[in-house]
Amino acid sequence: MGNRKTQKWCLQASNMVEEQIIGRDVKDARVLAAMTSVPRHLFVPEEYEGSAYIDRPLPIGQRQTISQPYMVAKMTELLSAEPGMKVLEIGTGSGYQSAILAAIGLRVWSVERVESLARQAQERLRSLNFNVSVVYGDGRNGYPNEAPYDRIIVTAASSRVEPPWDQQLLLNGRLVVPLSVMTGGQRLLMRENLERGFRNTWHDYCRFVPLLIGVD
């Protein structure tokens, strides 16, 4: 029975990558391999297991969600990170994005403002052998204890790029964040820290839960 269930989840993950991610022009081989291998159904509440590989966000409690698979893959690809790089994630949630980052060989620190989610994510990631450090705190401040970082990824919608994120990003580093835009909605911003200053490029429109102030 266990082998059949495992095979079922592996097939669903493969189909998810083939139909929802490759089909939408994500090409990074390491990202695709991570999206295939990380068991997304273990990062959602049990009642949503059957929907784990559908391309949409799912509730994980505390008014938070696990991001849709395509958006996880797209944001990870935009980081263009090499194995061994230090990455700061703002908004751990269930830990799924953290697991994808760890699966491609990155050193990950992740900040979560909801204490119960931070604790659950750390336990889940450890049980699945993903080497991620989860920190309980306000992600708007980044995580200065381990700064600077090669890459920063924000998994909640922000109204601006917070100054600590810029300050904690290494030269030639990249930040990926869903920003609220004046036309309404949100759009992915990829921000590069270059010698001549920051360079911004805009990507997909998206929908994320808002980045909130303080901690719970």
Residue pairs with C-beta under 8 A, 6 or more apart in sequence:
9 39
9 41
9 53
12 41
12 52
12 53
13 35
13 36
13 37
13 38
13 39
13 40
13 53
14 36
15 53
16 35
16 40
16 53
16 54
16 55
16 69
17 32
17 35
17 36
17 69
17 73
20 55
20 69
20 70
21 32
21 35
21 69
21 70
21 73
22 32
24 70
24 74
26 32
26 70
26 73
26 74
26 77
27 77
28 76
28 77
28 80
30 104
30 105
31 73
31 76
31 77
31 100
31 104
32 73
33 103
33 104
34 76
34 100
34 103
34 104
35 69
35 72
35 73
35 100
37 103
38 96
38 99
38 100
38 103
39 128
40 52
40 53
40 66
40 69
40 96
41 49
41 52
41 53
42 124
42 128
43 52
43 60
43 66
43 94
43 95
43 96
43 99
43 124
44 51
44 52
44 58
44 60
44 66
44 94
45 58
45 59
45 60
45 61
48 58
48 59
51 58
52 58
53 69
55 68
55 69
55 70
56 68
57 65
57 66
57 67
57 68
57 71
57 207
58 65
58 66
59 65
60 66
60 93
60 94
60 117
61 116
61 117
62 114
62 116
62 117
62 216
63 209
64 93
64 114
64 117
64 209
65 93
65 209
66 93
66 94
66 96
67 75
67 93
67 96
67 97
67 155
67 208
71 204
71 206
71 208
72 96
72 97
72 100
73 100
74 188
74 203
74 204
75 97
75 153
75 155
75 176
75 188
76 97
76 100
76 101
76 104
76 153
78 174
78 176
78 188
78 190
78 203
79 87
79 151
79 153
79 174
79 176
80 174
81 87
81 101
81 104
81 106
81 150
81 151
81 174
82 105
83 104
83 105
83 106
84 105
84 106
84 107
85 106
85 107
85 150
85 151
86 106
86 107
86 109
86 146
86 148
86 149
86 150
86 151
87 101
87 106
87 107
87 108
87 109
87 149
87 150
87 151
87 152
87 153
88 109
88 110
88 111
88 142
88 143
88 146
88 147
88 149
88 151
88 152
88 153
88 168
89 97
89 98
89 101
89 108
89 109
89 110
89 111
89 152
89 153
89 154
89 155
90 110
90 111
90 139
90 140
90 142
90 152
90 153
90 154
90 155
90 156
90 165
90 177
90 211
91 110
91 111
91 112
91 113
91 139
91 154
91 155
91 156
91 211
92 98
92 110
92 111
92 112
92 117
92 118
92 121
92 134
93 112
93 117
93 121
93 155
94 117
94 120
94 121
94 124
95 110
95 120
95 121
95 122
95 124
95 125
95 130
95 132
95 134
97 153
97 155
98 108
98 110
98 121
98 125
98 130
98 132
98 134
99 125
99 128
99 130
99 132
101 108
101 132
101 153
102 108
102 125
102 130
102 131
102 132
103 130
106 151
107 131
108 131
108 132
108 133
109 132
109 133
109 135
109 143
109 146
109 149
110 121
110 132
110 133
110 134
110 135
111 134
111 135
111 136
111 137
111 138
111 139
111 142
111 143
112 118
112 121
112 134
112 135
112 136
112 137
112 139
113 136
113 137
113 138
113 139
113 212
113 214
113 215
113 216
114 215
114 216
115 136
115 215
115 216
118 134
118 135
118 136
119 136
121 134
122 132
122 134
125 132
125 134
133 146
135 143
135 145
136 215
137 143
137 215
138 213
138 214
138 215
139 154
139 156
139 211
140 158
140 162
140 164
140 211
140 213
141 162
141 164
142 152
142 162
142 164
142 165
142 167
142 168
143 168
144 164
144 168
147 167
147 168
148 168
148 169
148 170
148 173
149 168
149 169
149 170
149 173
150 170
150 173
150 174
151 173
151 174
151 175
151 176
152 165
152 168
152 169
152 173
152 174
152 175
152 176
152 177
153 175
153 176
153 177
154 165
154 175
154 176
154 177
154 178
154 211
155 178
155 208
156 178
156 208
156 209
156 210
156 211
156 212
157 178
157 179
157 180
157 186
157 206
157 207
157 208
157 209
157 210
157 211
158 177
158 178
158 179
158 180
158 210
158 211
159 179
159 180
159 211
160 179
161 175
161 177
161 179
161 189
161 191
165 175
165 177
166 175
166 191
166 193
166 198
169 175
169 193
170 193
171 193
171 194
171 195
172 192
172 193
172 194
173 192
173 193
174 190
174 191
174 192
174 193
175 189
175 190
175 191
175 192
175 193
176 188
176 189
176 190
176 191
177 188
177 189
177 191
178 186
178 187
178 188
178 189
178 206
178 208
179 186
179 187
179 188
179 189
180 186
181 187
185 205
185 206
185 207
186 205
186 206
186 207
186 208
187 202
187 203
187 204
187 205
187 206
188 202
188 203
188 204
188 205
188 206
189 200
189 201
189 202
189 203
190 200
190 201
190 202
190 203
191 198
191 199
191 200
192 198
192 199
192 200
192 201
